[in-house]
Amino acid sequence: MTTATPGPHPASAPAQGGVPRLLHTAAALRATARGDGPRAVVMTMGALHEGHATLVRAARDRVGPRGQVVVTVFVNPLQFGAGEDLDRYPRTLDADVRIAAAAGADVVFAPSVEEVYPGGEPQVRIAAGPMGTLLEGASRPGHFDGVLTVVAKLLHLTGPDVALFGEKDAQQLAVITRMAADLNFPVEIVGVPTVREDDGLARSSRNRYLSADERRTALALSTALFAARDRLTAEEALRARAGSDGPRSQRRSEALAALGEERAAADAHAVARAAARRPGPAVARAAAHAVLTDAAHLEPPLELDYLALVDPSDFTEVPEGYEGEAVLALAARVGTTRLIDNIRLHFGPRTAPADAHTPGAGEGAVRPRGGTAVTSPQAPGGAPSDKPQGPLGAS
């Protein structure tokens, strides 16, 4: 990891609007005045890009000019499994400090492995439980135990009021939220929507590993997710049409077919079918699978690890007939690079939450069972931003 000398700022002076203080020890962080407002933390593994910058800007907006934003940069060895890319994970601390500064960070905390794990690998770790064995946890055994252990340590070391994580790492966000709720961490966990490239690819530190041909194949991830979303939208539009035209559409379909008007008859038949059922998980899965199946025949091919449509509270597969928010998540390998992505979908009628007047209780808020709300900052105009990114970044 690149090292740098801490900046010239006195420990008591906030760095807003200037160069953030670069600190390497917990003692130096403790000696740093918190400011007059709340403290927010954004945890990263470095190699910062626009997705991370979005998290930092969201943190700055959250705590305001009198608060303090701390960005941690730490490549956590506990969350890398055998054969994974710990050694080649990019270390770009000087550039990271510049990006953090431009986005509004006051402090960059970049501890060494010895600082975070002073006794070597910890004997006591936090277990992610059942959720940690699914999807990413099944593909990378022990990964989420390593994530939760370092997040818990960094929460203790930084002592924030709020911690922001990217929704691109949806399962990571879910297990961190669960840990904070189950273990009574006095911190609010906030999810920030995924940041995408202009072509739709979710921003990731691993995108730099892709060749031009591999990147073209990798676009199938976001294309599959958007195909599922668009198919649901189209089915819902047909169903809305059918609401006023239901039984008549079937009669019209039969009459048009008898006249040989096949195209018009097919449209009327589609409306009639939509009136009889609400589109469910199978529709979304099928639309995404169609794109991914085609991508498996590209050169280079996309090798699918998993495609899952899950309940965001526990990451178990949702059944047909499910109503409410769901996460369509996938992981795939293109060449030697493994990528993940996800999108949130809604099934069934939308109902306003009883506590919609409370911050974070509207669209974009996830309430794990028995847990605290995970809120998504809103884009200008009140709609959730469609630009996101993940935090600890090993994905």
Backbone torsions as a table, in degrees:
resi	resn	phi	psi	omega
1	MET	NA	136.8	177.4
2	THR	-65.6	140.8	177.3
3	THR	-113.8	158.2	178.2
4	ALA	-148.5	157.4	179.7
5	THR	-81.9	136.5	177.9
6	PRO	-53.4	144.2	-177.7
7	GLY	-65.8	174.0	-173.0
8	PRO	-82.0	1.3	-175.2
9	HIS	-67.5	134.6	172.7
10	PRO	-64.9	151.5	-173.5
11	ALA	-59.6	-25.9	-175.3
12	SER	-91.5	-6.4	-174.6
13	ALA	-100.5	123.3	177.1
14	PRO	-66.1	150.9	-174.5
15	ALA	-101.8	14.0	-176.3
16	GLN	-57.4	133.8	178.0
17	GLY	82.8	-2.5	-179.7
18	GLY	-131.5	-152.7	179.4
19	VAL	-81.7	127.7	-179.9
20	PRO	-68.5	149.9	174.4
21	ARG	-69.3	134.0	176.6
22	LEU	-102.3	113.6	-175.8
23	LEU	-118.2	146.1	-176.6
24	HIS	-119.1	-7.3	-177.2
25	THR	-129.9	153.2	177.2
26	ALA	-64.1	-35.1	179.4
27	ALA	-62.3	-42.2	179.0
28	ALA	-65.8	-36.9	178.4
29	LEU	-67.0	-41.5	178.3
30	ARG	-62.7	-32.0	-178.5
31	ALA	-79.6	-5.8	-178.3
32	THR	-88.0	124.6	179.4
33	ALA	-60.5	140.7	-176.5
34	ARG	-81.2	-15.9	-173.9
35	GLY	91.1	-175.8	-175.2
36	ASP	-92.6	-5.1	-177.7
37	GLY	-120.4	-167.9	-179.6
38	PRO	-71.3	161.7	176.2
39	ARG	-108.2	132.6	175.0
40	ALA	-113.8	145.3	176.5
41	VAL	-123.5	139.1	172.5
42	VAL	-119.6	116.0	-177.5
43	MET	-94.6	129.1	-180.0
44	THR	-137.2	167.1	170.8
45	MET	-107.9	22.3	178.6
46	GLY	82.1	-163.9	-174.1
47	ALA	52.4	48.5	-172.5
48	LEU	-65.1	146.8	176.4
49	HIS	-141.6	-169.9	-174.5
50	GLU	-60.7	-30.5	177.2
51	GLY	-62.6	-45.2	177.0
52	HIS	-64.7	-40.5	179.5
53	ALA	-60.0	-36.2	176.7
54	THR	-61.9	-40.7	176.6
55	LEU	-61.6	-43.6	-178.8
56	VAL	-65.5	-42.6	177.8
57	ARG	-63.4	-39.5	176.9
58	ALA	-63.2	-37.6	178.0
59	ALA	-64.8	-43.6	178.5
60	ARG	-61.5	-43.9	177.7
61	ASP	-61.3	-36.2	-176.1
62	ARG	-68.5	-42.1	-174.7
63	VAL	-94.9	-14.3	178.1
64	GLY	77.1	177.6	-175.4
65	PRO	-66.5	-22.0	-178.1
66	ARG	-93.3	-8.4	177.8
67	GLY	-86.1	-174.9	-177.3
68	GLN	-131.8	136.0	178.3
69	VAL	-113.1	121.7	178.0
70	VAL	-110.7	127.1	174.1
71	VAL	-107.7	123.1	175.9
72	THR	-96.2	140.2	176.6
73	VAL	-125.6	106.4	-177.6
74	PHE	-153.4	119.4	176.3
75	VAL	-84.7	106.3	-170.7
76	ASN	-85.0	109.9	-177.2
77	PRO	-66.0	-22.3	-175.7
78	LEU	-68.6	-21.9	-175.9
79	GLN	-97.7	7.3	174.9
80	PHE	-102.5	130.1	178.0
81	GLY	-90.9	179.2	178.7
82	ALA	-61.4	131.4	178.7
83	GLY	82.5	-0.5	178.3
84	GLU	-85.7	178.7	-164.1
85	ASP	-96.5	44.5	178.4
86	LEU	-59.5	-47.8	-174.9
87	ASP	-67.8	-33.0	-178.2
88	ARG	-97.2	3.8	177.8
89	TYR	-63.3	129.1	-171.9
90	PRO	-65.0	135.2	174.3
91	ARG	-114.3	111.2	-173.8
92	THR	-136.1	55.5	-169.6
93	LEU	-60.9	-43.1	-178.9
94	ASP	-58.8	-45.7	178.0
95	ALA	-66.7	-35.8	179.5
96	ASP	-61.3	-42.1	179.8
97	VAL	-63.3	-39.6	179.6
98	ARG	-65.6	-42.4	179.4
99	ILE	-66.2	-42.8	178.8
100	ALA	-61.9	-39.3	179.4
101	ALA	-63.7	-46.6	-178.6
102	ALA	-63.2	-29.8	-178.3
103	ALA	-85.6	-10.7	174.8
104	GLY	111.0	18.7	178.6
105	ALA	-75.7	147.4	174.9
106	ASP	-96.3	-33.8	-175.0
107	VAL	-137.6	136.9	167.0
108	VAL	-112.4	118.2	-179.1
109	PHE	-104.3	108.7	-175.6
110	ALA	-121.9	78.4	-177.7
111	PRO	-77.3	158.5	173.4
112	SER	-80.2	167.3	175.4
113	VAL	-59.9	-38.2	-179.9
114	GLU	-66.5	-30.9	179.0
115	GLU	-71.0	-40.2	-177.8
116	VAL	-80.2	-38.0	-179.9
117	TYR	-122.5	74.3	-172.5
118	PRO	-63.8	-23.0	179.6
119	GLY	-102.9	18.9	-173.3
120	GLY	85.6	-163.6	179.9
121	GLU	-57.8	129.9	-175.6
122	PRO	-67.8	138.0	176.3
123	GLN	-77.3	-30.6	178.5
124	VAL	-102.6	123.2	-179.4
125	ARG	-131.3	165.3	176.9
126	ILE	-94.5	127.9	179.7
127	ALA	-91.9	136.5	-177.3
128	ALA	-77.9	-10.3	178.1
129	GLY	73.7	-163.7	-174.9
130	PRO	-55.6	-39.0	-178.6
131	MET	-62.9	-28.4	-178.5
132	GLY	-76.9	-4.2	178.9
133	THR	-101.6	-3.0	-175.8
134	LEU	-97.9	155.1	172.4
135	LEU	47.9	-105.7	179.4
136	GLU	-59.1	-36.4	179.6
137	GLY	-67.6	-33.3	177.1
138	ALA	-72.7	-37.8	-179.9
139	SER	-75.9	-28.1	-175.5
140	ARG	-133.0	76.9	-175.4
141	PRO	-55.6	132.8	179.1
142	GLY	84.3	-7.7	-176.8
143	HIS	-57.0	-50.1	-175.2
144	PHE	-72.7	-25.5	172.4
145	ASP	-62.5	-41.5	177.5
146	GLY	-66.4	-39.2	178.1
147	VAL	-62.6	-50.5	-177.0
148	LEU	-64.8	-36.9	179.9
149	THR	-63.0	-45.5	-178.5
150	VAL	-73.3	-35.5	178.2
151	VAL	-63.8	-43.0	177.8
152	ALA	-60.1	-44.5	179.8
153	LYS	-63.5	-43.9	-179.1
154	LEU	-69.6	-31.8	174.2
155	LEU	-64.9	-41.1	176.7
156	HIS	-64.5	-43.3	-176.0
157	LEU	-70.3	-36.3	-176.3
158	THR	-94.4	-22.9	177.2
159	GLY	54.8	50.8	-176.3
160	PRO	-82.2	163.4	170.1
161	ASP	-88.4	-28.4	-178.6
162	VAL	-144.2	142.0	177.1
163	ALA	-126.1	132.5	-176.0
164	LEU	-111.2	134.0	-179.2
165	PHE	-133.9	152.0	-178.0
166	GLY	-81.4	143.8	178.7
167	GLU	-76.3	-11.1	176.4
168	LYS	-60.4	-38.2	174.7
169	ASP	-91.2	68.9	-170.1
170	ALA	-63.2	-41.2	-179.0
171	GLN	-69.6	-38.2	175.5
172	GLN	-59.7	-45.8	178.3
173	LEU	-59.5	-40.1	-178.5
174	ALA	-66.0	-43.5	-178.0
175	VAL	-72.2	-32.9	176.9
176	ILE	-67.0	-42.7	177.7
177	THR	-61.2	-41.9	179.1
178	ARG	-63.6	-42.9	178.5
179	MET	-61.4	-45.7	-178.9
180	ALA	-61.1	-38.6	179.6
181	ALA	-74.4	-46.4	-175.3
182	ASP	-68.6	-33.0	-176.2
183	LEU	-104.2	11.5	173.3
184	ASN	57.4	43.7	173.2
185	PHE	-70.4	131.0	-178.8
186	PRO	-81.8	60.4	-177.2
187	VAL	-144.9	145.1	175.3
188	GLU	-91.5	129.0	178.2
189	ILE	-98.0	125.5	-175.6
190	VAL	-121.1	129.5	175.2
191	GLY	-94.6	136.6	-179.6
192	VAL	-116.6	128.1	-175.3
193	PRO	-56.1	153.4	-174.5
194	THR	-65.5	136.4	174.7
195	VAL	-92.8	131.7	-177.6
196	ARG	-117.9	151.0	171.2
197	GLU	-68.8	168.8	-179.6
198	ASP	-59.5	-28.7	-179.5
199	ASP	-88.0	2.3	176.4
200	GLY	101.8	-16.0	-179.9
201	LEU	-64.8	129.5	178.2
202	ALA	-64.9	135.1	179.9
203	ARG	-66.4	135.9	178.6
204	SER	-154.8	147.8	176.0
205	SER	-61.8	-21.3	-178.5
206	ARG	-83.5	-11.0	179.5
207	ASN	-60.4	-26.7	-177.9
208	ARG	-66.4	-17.1	179.2
209	TYR	-79.6	-13.8	-173.0
210	LEU	-81.5	134.1	169.8
211	SER	-75.5	172.3	-179.6
212	ALA	-59.5	-43.1	179.5
213	ASP	-67.9	-39.7	179.2
214	GLU	-65.4	-36.9	179.8
215	ARG	-65.2	-38.8	177.9
216	ARG	-61.7	-40.7	177.1
217	THR	-66.5	-39.9	-176.6
218	ALA	-62.4	-22.9	178.5
219	LEU	-62.3	-16.4	178.5
220	ALA	-62.8	-26.0	180.0
221	LEU	-61.8	-57.1	-179.1
222	SER	-68.4	-34.4	178.5
223	THR	-61.0	-40.9	179.2
224	ALA	-64.4	-42.7	-179.7
225	LEU	-65.4	-43.8	-179.8
226	PHE	-68.6	-31.3	177.3
227	ALA	-63.6	-41.4	177.7
228	ALA	-63.4	-45.6	178.9
229	ARG	-61.6	-46.0	-177.1
230	ASP	-67.5	-34.9	178.0
231	ARG	-64.8	-42.6	177.8
232	LEU	-62.7	-41.9	179.8
233	THR	-61.3	-43.3	179.9
234	ALA	-65.3	-41.9	179.1
235	GLU	-64.4	-39.4	179.2
236	GLU	-67.1	-36.3	177.8
237	ALA	-64.3	-41.1	176.3
238	LEU	-62.2	-40.9	-178.6
239	ARG	-65.6	-38.2	177.9
240	ALA	-64.0	-40.1	177.0
241	ARG	-61.6	-38.9	-176.2
242	ALA	-72.1	-19.3	-177.4
243	GLY	-57.3	-35.3	-179.5
244	SER	-103.5	-7.3	-171.2
245	ASP	-126.8	11.7	-170.0
246	GLY	-44.5	-85.6	-175.1
247	PRO	-57.5	-32.8	-179.0
248	ARG	-64.7	-32.1	-178.5
249	SER	-63.5	-37.9	-180.0
250	GLN	-67.3	-43.0	179.2
251	ARG	-64.3	-39.9	-179.7
252	ARG	-66.4	-38.9	178.8
253	SER	-60.1	-45.1	-178.6
254	GLU	-65.9	-39.5	-179.6
255	ALA	-67.5	-42.5	179.5
256	LEU	-65.8	-38.9	178.4
257	ALA	-61.7	-40.0	179.7
258	ALA	-64.3	-29.9	179.4
259	LEU	-86.4	-3.6	-179.8
260	GLY	84.6	10.4	178.8
261	GLU	-85.2	77.0	-169.4
262	GLU	-66.2	-43.2	-177.4
263	ARG	-64.5	-48.5	-179.5
264	ALA	-64.7	-37.0	178.9
265	ALA	-64.6	-40.3	179.8
266	ALA	-63.9	-39.8	178.8
267	ASP	-64.7	-45.5	179.2
268	ALA	-63.5	-36.3	178.9
269	HIS	-66.9	-38.3	178.2
270	ALA	-62.9	-40.8	177.8
271	VAL	-64.2	-40.9	179.9
272	ALA	-63.6	-42.2	178.7
273	ARG	-64.5	-39.8	-179.1
274	ALA	-62.8	-32.3	-179.8
275	ALA	-66.1	-27.2	-173.6
276	ALA	-85.7	-16.8	-177.0
277	ARG	-151.7	153.1	174.2
278	ARG	-95.3	136.5	-178.9
279	PRO	-61.0	135.1	-176.4
280	GLY	-119.1	-170.3	-177.4
281	PRO	-54.8	-35.3	-178.1
282	ALA	-60.3	-34.7	179.1
283	VAL	-63.9	-45.3	-179.6
284	ALA	-66.3	-44.1	-179.5
285	ARG	-61.7	-43.4	-177.1
286	ALA	-64.5	-41.5	-179.4
287	ALA	-64.0	-42.6	179.4
288	ALA	-68.5	-42.6	-179.0
289	HIS	-60.4	-37.0	-178.8
290	ALA	-60.7	-42.5	178.8
291	VAL	-67.1	-44.3	-176.8
292	LEU	-68.5	-33.0	177.0
293	THR	-64.3	-42.9	176.7
294	ASP	-63.0	-40.1	-177.1
295	ALA	-67.3	-22.5	178.3
296	ALA	-68.9	-14.6	-179.2
297	HIS	-104.2	5.8	177.3
298	LEU	-77.1	172.7	176.2
299	GLU	-127.7	109.8	1.3
300	PRO	-75.2	156.5	-177.3
301	PRO	-79.4	157.9	170.8
302	LEU	-92.3	125.9	179.7
303	GLU	-104.4	106.1	-175.6
304	LEU	-73.3	131.4	173.2
305	ASP	-89.8	-55.5	175.8
306	TYR	-156.1	154.1	167.3
307	LEU	-131.9	122.1	-175.2
308	ALA	-140.7	141.5	174.8
309	LEU	-112.6	111.5	-164.7
310	VAL	-128.2	157.8	171.3
311	ASP	-72.2	123.9	-176.2
312	PRO	-66.8	-12.6	-178.9
313	SER	-81.8	-27.6	-177.6
314	ASP	-142.4	-0.3	176.9
315	PHE	61.7	28.6	170.1
316	THR	-91.4	149.7	-179.0
317	GLU	-59.7	138.2	178.5
318	VAL	-86.5	143.5	179.7
319	PRO	-83.9	165.3	172.5
320	GLU	-63.8	140.5	-175.2
321	GLY	92.7	-3.7	179.5
322	TYR	-63.0	141.9	175.0
323	GLU	-127.3	139.1	179.5
324	GLY	122.7	-169.4	-179.7
325	GLU	-74.7	145.1	176.1
326	ALA	-144.0	158.4	177.0
327	VAL	-113.9	122.3	172.5
328	LEU	-94.4	109.7	-173.0
329	ALA	-119.2	146.1	176.5
330	LEU	-147.1	157.7	174.3
331	ALA	-138.7	142.4	-178.9
332	ALA	-154.0	160.0	177.9
333	ARG	-114.9	133.5	173.8
334	VAL	-123.4	114.3	-171.3
335	GLY	64.2	-126.0	178.9
336	THR	-99.9	5.3	-174.4
337	THR	-104.4	127.9	178.2
338	ARG	-100.5	129.2	-176.3
339	LEU	-125.6	151.1	174.9
340	ILE	-128.7	158.5	175.9
341	ASP	-162.0	165.0	177.5
342	ASN	-161.3	165.3	175.6
343	ILE	-145.8	148.9	177.9
344	ARG	-93.8	134.5	179.0
345	LEU	-124.7	159.3	177.7
346	HIS	-127.0	134.6	178.7
347	PHE	-118.8	139.3	177.6
348	GLY	85.6	179.2	-178.0
349	PRO	-67.1	144.8	176.9
350	ARG	-89.5	131.4	177.3
351	THR	-125.3	140.4	179.4
352	ALA	-69.7	132.4	178.7
353	PRO	-65.3	149.2	-177.4
354	ALA	-60.3	-31.4	-177.7
355	ASP	-106.6	39.8	-175.5
356	ALA	-63.3	-16.0	-179.7
357	HIS	-79.0	-14.1	-178.5
358	THR	-84.9	146.6	-178.9
359	PRO	-56.8	134.1	175.3
360	GLY	80.2	0.7	-176.6
361	ALA	-89.4	-6.8	-179.3
362	GLY	-88.7	-154.9	-179.1
363	GLU	-62.7	137.7	-176.9
364	GLY	100.7	-8.7	177.4
365	ALA	-98.0	138.0	178.0
366	VAL	-118.8	127.3	178.3
367	ARG	-112.6	101.9	176.5
368	PRO	-64.1	152.1	-179.4
369	ARG	-59.5	121.3	178.6
370	GLY	76.8	4.8	-174.8
371	GLY	-111.1	-174.6	178.7
372	THR	-94.0	164.3	-177.5
373	ALA	-69.9	142.8	169.9
374	VAL	-108.7	116.0	-174.0
375	THR	-105.3	148.0	175.7
376	SER	-107.1	125.0	176.5
377	PRO	-56.6	147.4	-176.7
378	GLN	-95.3	145.9	175.4
379	ALA	-75.8	165.2	176.3
380	PRO	-52.7	135.1	-178.2
381	GLY	94.9	-5.4	173.3
382	GLY	96.6	-11.6	-179.5
383	ALA	-87.0	144.1	178.0
384	PRO	-58.9	134.5	179.1
385	SER	-65.5	145.3	176.4
386	ASP	-96.7	17.0	177.5
387	LYS	-112.6	124.9	-171.0
388	PRO	-132.0	-173.7	167.7
389	GLN	176.5	156.1	-178.4
390	GLY	-96.9	163.1	-169.8
391	PRO	-94.9	-73.0	-173.1
392	LEU	-73.8	-12.0	157.7
393	GLY	67.6	13.1	179.8
394	ALA	-82.7	25.5	-177.7
395	SER	-127.2	NA	NA
